[in-house]
């Protein structure tokens, strides 16, 4: 069912400093900051040869990242995203096997303009797992 | 400096259950469990089309994963590993820019038989970062 690892998302307290570190200290290809107001985050994508790192920073008081950064003030790895061919078929199969989908269970459009869903961390070794249809 | 994302490591309380979930529920290619006694872990590698997931389980009472699982009983994402061409050159450049290397600072041989180093999470947005020479 799962295909490529689309990205690893890292929540960061200082987006500018994190982007600068990946660009200058780690020598990676770092894109511009993009506000994703419907998701309550500002994101910076880092393009590695085989996958992406997504730096996440809260946008607005209701950002889903605020609680994570309160618990992890230095930042931390927030989620991993696997690609799937058919997100509704993947969801139905996962739900049938007892896994929980966060929110309404209906895919939303994610930061790449593709349908995404998040799975319950308690059902996946404590990891927040995003599925993205590609 | 950094190249491919070599793997994402997930610490898990039940290695058998996690491997079974990736194999049967998520339909991924899951390898056999391997004891890495010098690192205090048992690992299972999951091969995705573009990178790997490393499931980590403590091996022995001094395992470096024990503390993590005490804080995160359901498990969680433990570290990410970036590939570098020359690990000593990468280390020297990082140390010169103020980053801290864990342990003695000398590379050890990792689970893939290649030299590895770990960087201080406080210097990298709360993420434990492994570098592996390829």
Interface residues (C-beta under 8 A of the other chain):
Chain A: X1 X2 X3 X4 X5 X8 X10 X11 X12 X13 X18 X21 X25 X26 X27 X28 X48 X49 X50 X51 X53 X55 X72 X73 X74 X75 X76 X77 X80 X82 X93 X94 X97 X99 X121 X122 X124 X125 X126 X127
Chain B: X1 X2 X3 X4 X5 X8 X10 X11 X12 X13 X18 X21 X25 X26 X27 X28 X48 X49 X50 X51 X53 X55 X72 X73 X74 X75 X76 X77 X80 X82 X93 X94 X97 X99 X121 X122 X124 X125 X126 X127
